[in-house]
Amino acid sequence: MTAPAPNRDSFEAEVLPQLDSLYRMALRLTTEPSHAEDLVQDTVFKAFRAWHRFEPGTNVRSWLFTILRNTFINDYRRRQREPIPMDLDAAEPLAIYRDAEHDDPEGTYFNRIVDAKVLEAIDALPEEFREVLVLSDVENLPYAEIATVLGLPLGTVKSRLFRARRQLQGALYDHAVEMGYLKRKRAPEPH
């Protein structure tokens, strides 16, 4: 018996508005725009194939983030077992096109708020902290949904988010002072 055909209109109405969020999360996981695009494409394909199992009225973002994360983990494990050989002579001539790519798909608004230093600091976080931080602070998912997406207890989500924010604060303190967001703290006077 085959699965019922997914309702394309309902799928597009629910999933297409989530593509920017999926891409941002994929980019934070993969740190490579082309890999992030592939991950989002795989996620949407898997979601379309499983759309008949999605329960209307539940949170489609959480469902999609769960598919995205699981796809990332499975792809990562597969790549670890099967390294891909690459001919550097064939790839190098194409390197000149990297600088000429079209507009950033993350969106102009996001780029105005979060600059390259902040993204570098987020990308430098250990994966378990980076995932929680992006889902909470970039994608605005509530703690309970993050716990569901990542398959973690709620307390672990809160703990990892606290630690991620602390690490980010430390990494970005000098940048925040430089940008004028904070004034440098004075060192205590010796007695």
N, C-alpha and C positions, 0 to 999 in steps of 0.2 A: 504494500500500500504506500503510495507517495504522499508527501505532505501537501496540504492545500496551498494553492498559489497565493503568494502574499498580495495584499491590497496595496498596489503601487502608490495610489494617491495618499493613503494614510501614512505609508512609510515615508514618502517625501515630505509630507507636512510635519511629521514628528522629527525626522532625522536631519534633513537639510539645514535647519536652523542651528544644529549642534556642530556643524563641520568646523567652524573656527575654534571652538573649545576643544574638539578632538585633536585638531592640528597642534594647538598650543601644548596639550598634554603629550602628544606624540613627539613633538620637538624636544620637550624637556627630558623625555625618556631616551630618545635616540641621539640627541644633540646634532643630528645631521638633517637638513631640510629634505633631501631626497628620500632618506629612509623614513622620515616622518610622514611624507606624502604617501609612500608605499604602505605604511602602517595604517594610516587613515583609510586608504582604499581597501585594504584587506578587512579592516573592521567593518566598513559599510557593507562590503560584500557578504561577510558572515552575518551581519545583522539582517540584511535583506533575506538571506536564506532561512534565518530563524525567526522572521517577523511573525509568523503564525503562532509562535510560542510567547511573544511579548504580550503582557497583560495590560490592555488599555486602562488608563487611569493611574498606572504606576509611573515612576520617574524614568523617563527614557534616557536622560543624561547619565544617570547612574548605571543603567543597563549597558549603554554604549561604552562608558568608561571601563566597565568590567570586561567587556569583549576586547577593547583596545589593550588593556593591561595583560590579559591572558594571551592575546595574540603576540604581544611584545615578548613576554616571557618564553612562550613556545618557540618563537623565531630565534630568540637569543640562544636558547638551549640547542636548537638545531644548528645554528651557525658555529657554536662552540665545538660541535662534533665534526662539522664539515667546513674546514677553511676554504675560502674561495680564492683560487690563484688569479693573479691579475697581471696583464702585460703592461708595464709602465710605459713602454715606448708608444703603445697605442693610446693610452689615456692622456699622456702629457699634452699633445696638441690641443685637446679639448679644454684644458685648464684655463685658457684665455677667456672662455665664455663665462666663467664663474662671476666675474665682476660686472658682466653686462646682463645679468638676469633681470626679469621684470620686477614689479613692485612686490614688497614683502607681503606674503599672504597672512601674516599674523595680524595685519590691520594697522592703520595709521594711529588710531586712538591708543592701542596698547603700547605702541612704540614711543608715543609721547610721554607716557607715564613711566615706563620701565626702559631704562637705557641699557646700553651694552654691558656696563659694569655690573648692573643688577642681574642681568641674565647670566653673565659669567659666574657671579657668586652663587646663583641658584644652581647652575649646571655643575658647580664644584661640590655641592652638597652630596653626601652619600645617597645612593638611590632611595633607600627607605625613608629618608627625611625629605628628599626632593619630591617624591610622589605625593606625600601628605601635604606638603607646603603648596604645591601647584594646585592640587584638588581643592584645598581650602581657600588659599589667598588669591589665586588667579581665577579659578573656576567657581568659587563661592559655594561649594557643596557643604552642606551641614555635616557635622562630625559623624552622625549615624550613617549617612550615605557613604562617606569616605570609608567607614568601617566595613560596609557591605561591599563596596568596590574592591577594596584591598584584602578582604577576608581577614580582618584584624579585630580584636576586641576594642571597644570604644576607648578604654583607658590607654591602650597602646597608641591609638590615633592621637589622643590629646598629648601624651608624653612626647611622641615623635614631633608633633607640630611645635610644641614648646621648645624642644631642643633645636629644631630646624630654624626657628625664628631667632633663637639666641646665637646660633652659628652665623646666620645671615647678618644680624646686627653687628657682630664682631668683625665680619669680613667687610662690611660696608660703612663702618664708622668714619674712616678718613674720607671716603667718597661723599658721605652725607655732609660732612663739614665743608668740604671743597665746593659742593653744590649750594651751600647756604641753607640746608635744611636743619642743621644743628650748629650750635656754637661749641667749639672745642672746650672740654672740661679742663679746668685748671688743676694742676697737680697740687696736692695738699702742701701747705707751708711747713717747713721743718721747724721743730720746736727748739 
